Amino acid sequence: MSPRSASVNEELRRRSRERLLQATVDLVDERGFDGTTLADIADRAGTARGLVSYYFPGKRPMFQSAVHRLMHRTLQAALEREPRTDDGRELLARAIDSVLGLTVDHPVAMRAHMAGILQADGFVQCAEQQRLAELLRETMVRYGSDDVDSDYPLLRALMMGAVFAILLPGAGMPLPSLRDELFLRFGLDPTYAAPPGGEPARRNAS
């Protein structure tokens, strides 16, 4: 049997890493961050325990990469779903809704993610985080921003603040109110598409 080519090996490594990231989000959703072990993740992904250490320096960095992957894939799906549009304002509305919608679909994982980025290590500068940032920046460009270097960090901060406010135990704010504030800040039509999953966040048109 001839040895596998470098491209085949690279694809196998990519798939193994993807399975680990997906298993991480799934298990944290089910058991919480503290209740999920690296061995659990490897077992769920169907990979060897040693591969976890090969790809990631620890559970927290792997979890952050997993959530950034989830956010990137959710955002990309929202921007590309039918009916397709080139309207920059609608694309920004979809972007905001996709991120806020994750608090409905993955509250446990999103709360653990927010708690993690407040720790000393902060953001993990991984490939998944960079892809998410690039997509959000591109959305701001299509929205018509004249200063993306200022507007993108502001958008990111406002959305993170809204997610914190929704998920704050015992004092959470309603998602529709926070959505309305974000849409007002960027001059967006509140009747644009609602977040995925859960109750629609759009206001009733009158």
N, C-alpha and C positions, 0 to 999 in steps of 0.2 A: 504494500500500500504506500503510495507516495505521500510525503508530508503535506499538511495543509498549507496553502499559500498565506502570505502575510495579511492579505485582505480578508480572507476567511477567518483567520485568528482574530483580527481586529473586530470583525462583525460579531463573533462569539463573545468577545469581551464586552462589547457594547450591550449586547442582549443580557448578559449576566448582570451588568451594572444597572440596567433598566429594571430588571426583575427585583433587584435588591431595593431600589428606590420605591417601586410600587408596593412591595411588601412592607416597607417601613411605614408608609402612609396608612395602609390598610390596618396594620397592627396597632399603631398609635390611635387611630380612630376607635378601635375596638377596646383597647386596654389602657390607653393613656401612655404618656412618654415613660414614666417611671416603671410602669408595668410591662414594658416591652424590652426584651433583651436582644443582644446581637445574635445569640444563638437562635432565638425565636425567628428573627428576621431571615437568617440564612435558611432555616428549615422551611419557612413559608415560601421563600424564593426558589427553593430546590437547588441551592448552591452550597459549596463547601464553606465551612466556617472561616477558613483562612482567606477566602476571597473578600470578606468584609474588610479585614485589615489591609488587604492589598489595595483596595479602592479608596478606603476612607480612614482617616486618622482616629475616628471614634464615633460613638452613637450620635452625639449632638451635631457634628458636622454632616454626618450622613442624613440625619433627619432634616436639617435645614436645606440640604440639596434636594431631598425628596419633596419638600413643600414648595420650593422654588420651581421644581419640575412640574408639579401639579398646577401651580399658578400660571406658568408659561403655557402649558397645554390647554388649560381652561380659557385663558385669554386668547390664544391663537384660534381656538375653535369658535369663540364668540365673534371675533373679527371676520372670520371666513365663512360663517354660516349663511345659509340662504334666508332671505334674498341678499345677495352680495351687494355691497354699496361702496361708493367712493366718497361719500359724504363724511368729511372729517369730524363733524360734530356728532353724527350718529356713531362713528367708530369710537370716539372718546366715551360716549354714553355706554356703548357696549363694554368697553374696557372697565369702566367704573362698576357696572353691574356685574361683570364676571368676577371681579375681586370681592365685592361685597357678598355676592352669592355664595362664595366659598365658606363664609361664616354660617350659612344655612346648611350647606351640604357636609361640611367638615368642621364643626365647632370645636371638637376635642383637639384635633390636629392643629387647627389655626390658633387656638389658645396656647397650646404648648409651643408653637413656633414663635408667637409674640413674646412669651415669657423667655424663651431662649435668646432672642436677639437683644434683650435688655441686660443679659449677663455680660461679663467682662469681654468675652470674645467677639460679641456683636455679630455683624453680618459675616457669613462665610462667602468669600469671593470665589465661587465655583462656577463651572460652565453653565449650570442651570440658572444661577442668579444673573449671569451676564446675558444669557438669551432673553430672560424676562425683562431686564433693563433695556436691552436693544429694542424689544418689541414695544415697550411703553414709550420710549423716546421716539420711535418711528410714528406711533400713534399721535404724539404731540405735534410732530412735523405735519402730519396729514390734517390735524385739527387746525393748523394755520399759525402755530406759535412763531413769534418773531424772535424769541430768545429761549431756545430749547434747553440750554444749559441751566437756566433759572427755572423755567416752567416745569421741566420734568421732575427735579427734586421736590418742587412744591406739590405736584400731583401725587408723587409717591408718599410724601409726608401726610398729606390730607387723607389719602386712602388708608394708610396705616393707622392714623388717628381714628378714623371711622371704625375700622375693624376692632381696635382696642375698645372703643366706646360700646360697640355692640356686644362684645364678649366679656365685659367687665362683670365679674360675679357680684350679684346683689344690687348692681347699680347700672345695668346695661341700658343703653338708649335704643329706641326702636329703629330698625333699619330704614323704614320709609322716610323718617324725619331726616336722618343723616344723608340719605340719598338725595333728598330734595335740596339740602344745603350744598352738597357737592355740585349738583346740576345747576343750581343758581349761581354758584361761584364761577362756573365755566360757561354760563349762558346756554345751557342745553335744554332741549325740549323734554319735559318730564314724562311725555307719553312714549318715549323710546322704550325699547325692549326691557323687560324686567329680569332680575337675577335668575340664574338657573336654580331650580328646585325650590321647595318651600312656597310661602305665600308671595304673590306678586308684590313688587315694591312700588309700582307706578301709582300716581294719583289718578283719581277719576277725572276725566276731562269734563268740563262744564262750559 
